[in-house]
Amino acid sequence: MPYNTAAVEALVAIVDHGTFDAAARALHVTPSAVSQRVRALEREVGQVVVRRGAPCVPTEAGAALVRLGRQTRLLDDEARAALQEHVGRVEVTVAVNADSLATWFRDVLAEVAGSTDLTLHLVVEDQAYSAELLRSGEALAAVTSDPRPVQGCRSEHLGFLRYRPAATPALAERWRSGRGSDWQRMPVVVFNAKDDLQHDLLRDRGVTAPDVVHLVPTSADFHEAVRLGLGWGMLPEPQLLPDLDAGRLVTLGGRAHQDVHLHWQRWRIDSAALRSLTDGVRRAASAGLRR
């Protein structure tokens, strides 16, 4: 027996907007009506579906219902568009890592820009964690480093981004030690607490806690921080190569590099919007990633 559509819609709105009050505003109902719908849904499934807090988050059972709600809304929007009941766009939420968004994934944005039937909602998340957004129901598709498909999803390998340690010539010269670098004392730039690229390279060189660590949590600003000499950092080749050619940056550690393999995971539902988006992602990855 299908679950109450209005109740599932209320749960999705709570997860999307973070609170019962915000969900009520989005649905144009009262907060009391949202609470009643959620309580009715919890009685129906016999489990708590959302943890009240700031923000509210779905339980494991709630995440399954959020996935159902998003899938239902996507297919309903596509059906209405096919029947010409409305002229609105189909909404697709995608999780993508910041470096992909700043480089090869921009070709996907260019394709969507020419579309008249698709609205793209991007959630920026590290490639090692983006699969969690599929599990929680927050995203319909994701660029992830995890090759194992999330339950109910398809997974395909796209290629890989190659990262190389780089710094300005002045910084590299200042912290030169013999024929290498003083990795312990040389300042390093990291993206956020989830960014292990720099620390992995340092551990290979016997350094666990460098003296100076700068935090710059956007891809473009991270790149610019390295270009300005704030510290060294692991840069993806699409960002790095023009700077190497221009002499603005140099690589460190000889031929040191790290390859981050990327996969495209999407829900296994028959959606024209997801098929079209997937084709665009494949084309962009073919042009912008190493194979």
C-alpha positions in Angstrom: 0.0 0.0 0.0 1.5 3.4 -1.0 2.5 5.8 1.8 0.5 9.1 2.3 1.8 11.4 -0.5 1.3 14.6 1.5 3.1 13.2 4.5 6.1 12.1 2.5 6.2 15.5 0.8 6.2 17.1 4.2 9.2 15.0 5.3 11.1 15.9 2.2 10.4 19.6 2.8 11.7 19.3 6.4 14.9 17.7 5.2 15.3 20.3 2.4 14.7 23.3 4.5 15.9 22.1 7.9 13.0 22.9 10.2 9.3 22.3 10.5 8.5 26.0 10.2 10.6 26.4 7.1 8.9 23.3 5.6 5.5 24.8 6.4 6.4 28.0 4.6 7.6 26.1 1.5 4.4 24.0 1.4 2.1 27.0 2.2 0.6 25.2 5.2 0.9 25.7 9.0 3.7 24.2 11.1 1.0 22.3 12.9 -0.1 20.7 9.7 3.4 19.6 8.9 3.7 18.1 12.4 0.5 16.3 12.0 1.6 14.8 8.7 4.9 13.6 10.1 3.2 12.1 13.1 0.8 10.3 10.8 3.6 9.0 8.7 5.5 7.8 11.8 2.3 5.9 12.9 2.0 4.4 9.5 5.6 3.1 9.3 5.8 2.4 13.1 9.2 4.3 13.4 10.5 7.7 14.0 11.3 9.3 10.6 13.0 12.5 11.5 15.2 13.7 14.4 14.1 17.1 15.6 16.9 19.5 15.8 18.6 22.4 14.0 18.6 21.2 11.4 16.2 18.3 11.4 17.7 15.2 9.9 16.0 12.0 8.7 16.5 8.7 10.5 17.5 5.6 8.5 13.8 4.9 7.9 13.2 8.5 7.1 16.0 8.6 4.6 14.3 5.7 2.7 11.1 7.7 2.6 12.9 10.9 1.5 14.4 8.9 -1.4 10.9 7.7 -2.3 9.6 11.2 -2.2 12.3 12.6 -4.4 12.0 9.8 -6.9 8.2 10.2 -7.0 8.5 14.0 -7.5 11.0 13.5 -10.3 8.8 11.0 -12.2 5.6 13.0 -11.5 7.3 16.2 -12.9 8.4 14.3 -16.0 4.9 12.8 -16.5 3.3 16.2 -16.2 5.8 17.7 -18.6 5.1 14.9 -21.1 1.3 15.6 -20.8 2.0 19.3 -21.1 0.2 20.0 -17.8 2.8 22.5 -16.9 5.8 24.3 -18.4 8.0 24.0 -15.4 11.4 22.3 -15.3 12.3 19.0 -13.8 14.5 19.4 -10.7 17.6 17.2 -10.2 19.8 17.5 -7.1 23.5 16.4 -7.7 26.4 16.1 -5.3 29.7 17.0 -6.7 33.2 17.7 -5.3 34.5 21.2 -5.4 37.5 20.5 -7.7 35.3 18.8 -10.2 32.9 21.7 -10.1 35.8 24.1 -10.7 37.2 22.1 -13.7 35.6 19.4 -15.9 32.1 19.5 -14.5 31.7 23.1 -15.9 31.0 21.5 -19.3 27.9 19.8 -17.7 26.7 23.3 -16.5 27.2 24.6 -20.1 24.9 21.8 -21.4 22.3 22.4 -18.7 22.4 26.1 -19.6 21.1 25.2 -23.0 18.3 23.0 -21.6 14.7 24.3 -21.2 13.4 21.4 -19.1 16.0 20.8 -16.3 16.8 22.7 -13.1 20.1 21.6 -11.5 20.6 21.8 -7.8 24.2 21.3 -6.8 25.4 20.2 -3.4 29.2 20.5 -3.0 30.7 17.7 -1.0 34.1 15.9 -0.9 34.2 13.0 -3.4 34.8 10.5 -0.5 31.6 11.5 1.3 29.2 12.4 -1.5 27.8 8.9 -1.7 26.2 9.5 1.7 24.0 12.2 0.1 22.6 9.4 -2.1 21.9 7.2 0.9 20.2 10.0 2.8 18.0 10.9 -0.2 19.4 14.4 -0.5 20.8 13.8 -4.0 19.5 12.0 -7.1 23.0 11.5 -8.4 26.6 12.1 -7.3 30.2 12.4 -8.4 32.0 10.1 -5.9 35.3 8.3 -5.4 33.4 5.2 -4.1 33.0 2.7 -6.9 30.5 0.6 -4.8 27.0 1.5 -5.9 24.7 2.7 -3.1 21.7 0.4 -2.8 19.2 1.3 -5.5 21.9 3.2 -7.6 24.0 2.5 -10.7 27.7 3.3 -10.7 30.1 3.9 -13.5 33.7 4.9 -13.7 34.3 8.4 -15.2 38.1 8.7 -15.1 40.5 10.3 -12.7 41.8 13.7 -11.6 45.6 13.8 -11.2 46.8 16.0 -8.3 50.4 17.2 -8.1 52.1 19.2 -5.2 52.9 22.7 -6.3 54.1 26.0 -5.0 55.4 29.4 -6.3 59.0 29.3 -7.4 59.9 31.7 -4.5 58.2 29.5 -1.8 59.9 26.4 -3.3 63.3 28.1 -3.2 62.8 29.4 0.3 62.1 26.0 1.8 64.5 24.0 -0.3 66.5 21.4 1.7 69.3 19.8 -0.2 67.8 18.4 -3.4 64.3 18.3 -2.0 62.0 20.4 0.3 61.7 21.0 4.0 58.2 19.4 4.2 58.0 19.8 8.0 58.5 23.6 8.0 57.1 24.6 4.6 53.6 26.1 4.9 50.8 23.9 3.5 47.3 24.8 2.3 44.4 22.4 2.9 40.8 22.6 1.6 39.0 21.5 4.8 39.1 18.9 7.5 38.1 16.1 5.0 41.0 17.0 2.6 43.7 14.3 3.1 45.6 14.8 -0.2 48.3 17.0 1.3 48.6 14.9 4.5 48.9 11.7 2.6 51.9 13.1 0.7 53.4 14.4 3.9 53.0 11.0 5.7 54.9 9.4 2.8 57.7 11.8 3.7 57.6 11.1 7.4 55.7 14.2 8.4 52.5 13.9 10.5 52.0 17.4 11.8 53.5 20.2 9.6 54.4 23.4 11.4 52.0 25.7 9.4 48.7 24.6 8.0 46.4 27.2 6.2 42.7 26.4 5.7 41.1 27.7 2.4 37.8 26.0 1.9 36.9 26.9 -1.8 38.5 25.4 -4.8 39.1 28.7 -6.6 40.5 30.4 -3.5 42.6 27.3 -2.7 44.2 27.6 -6.1 44.7 31.3 -5.7 46.2 30.9 -2.3 48.9 28.6 -3.7 49.5 31.0 -6.6 49.9 33.8 -4.1 52.6 31.8 -2.1 50.5 31.2 1.0 51.7 27.6 1.0 52.1 24.6 -1.2 49.1 22.4 -2.1 47.9 19.5 -4.2 46.3 21.0 -7.3 44.3 19.1 -10.0 46.0 19.2 -13.4 43.3 21.3 -15.1 44.1 24.1 -12.7 47.8 23.5 -12.4 49.0 23.0 -16.0 48.4 26.6 -17.3 50.3 27.9 -14.2 53.3 25.5 -14.9 53.4 26.6 -18.5 53.4 30.3 -17.4 56.1 29.8 -14.8 53.8 31.0 -12.0 54.0 27.6 -10.2 56.5 24.7 -10.0 55.9 21.1 -8.9 57.5 19.7 -5.8 58.6 16.2 -4.9 59.9 15.2 -8.3 57.1 13.2 -10.1 54.9 12.9 -7.0 51.2 12.8 -7.7 48.0 11.3 -6.5 45.2 10.1 -8.7 41.6 10.5 -7.5 39.3 8.1 -9.4 35.8 9.5 -9.9 32.5 7.6 -10.4 29.0 8.7 -11.4 26.3 7.2 -9.2 22.6 7.8 -10.0 19.4 6.3 -8.8 18.2 3.3 -10.8 14.9 4.8 -11.9 13.6 5.3 -15.5 14.0 9.1 -15.7 14.6 11.0 -19.0 16.1 13.8 -17.0 18.7 11.6 -15.3 19.5 9.9 -18.6 20.1 13.2 -20.3 22.2 14.5 -17.4 24.2 11.3 -17.3 25.0 11.6 -21.0 26.3 15.1 -20.3 28.4 14.0 -17.4 30.0 11.2 -19.6 30.8 13.7 -22.3 32.4 16.2 -19.9 34.3 13.5 -18.1 35.6 12.1 -21.4 37.0 15.6 -22.3 38.2 16.7 -18.9 39.4 13.6 -17.0 42.3 11.2 -17.5 41.2 7.7 -18.4 
